Each structure stands twice: as structure tokens, then as C-alpha cells.
């Protein structure tokens, strides 16, 4: 009897987690929808929650409600001297909250990491946000840029 109940629990767990670890990205209707909206032209404002912007979102537009949070989570490599920095943003629309944080995948030099910036949707309006992957010293050109348009309602 114990074996059958264990098998039933295992089967239920497997069914509940169907596709959890298959490497495929979540469907567009997954739980990330409340965190913000992105589109080519227009979008419906998201509830006052967090919108997360990734490098793959380059060129997209996001609509958020006033009081919501916008987080940029952008990949780079530790130890290279390159970090993501906001090089264009209207602070009356998106106000930066604190300094950059980094989430390294390991302590190995050159390991992948994610640079994270938090912004608050402070006032109504539209701003183009430019994030640049560059060295914070010198005046060299950015290795990569990401541009998104954020409209706060």
C-alpha cells in the first residue's frame, strides 16, 4: 500500500511539473504577464508591480502604471571591466532606486553575471531608456546598448 501511495504522489508531482525543466521558455501567458507589458507599438498598463527588462527586449515598448517598478537585468561577464550603466533616462518618469547590483553565477573570473538596476515609475510620461555595456572608466564606446521605451500611466 505504501508503494502505491508513493507512486501516486510521484506521478502527481510529475504531472504538476510537466515541462518545468525541459529548457523551453515559459509560454507568453505564464505568470510573468502581470509584471509588465511589452509590445512593438502599444500595450495595456500593467498593475503596480515589477516589469523586468532583459537584453532581448531591445527595441520594445513597456507600459507601466505610476508607482510600479521597472528592473533591468542585463547579462555580462565578471572581471572584464564592462558593466551595464543607464546612459539615457528621464528621472522624472523613471527614478533610479539605489545603485547597480551584480548577481554572479560563480566566483571564477570571466564568469557570467547579471547587472541589475531598479527604477520606480515616478511620473506620467514616456521616456526612452538606453542601457550601455561599457567600462566605467575612460571614454570608450559601448560594447552593446539596449533601448526600450517606457510609458508610465
Secondary structure, 3 states (H helix, E strand, C coil): CHHHHHHHHHHHHHHHCCCCCCCCCCCCCCHHHHHCEEECCCCCCECCCEEEECHHHCCCEEEECCCCEEEEEEEEECCCCEEEEEEECCCCCEEECCCCEEEECCCCCCCEEEEEEEEEECCCEEEEEEEEEEECCCCCCCCEEEEEEEEEC
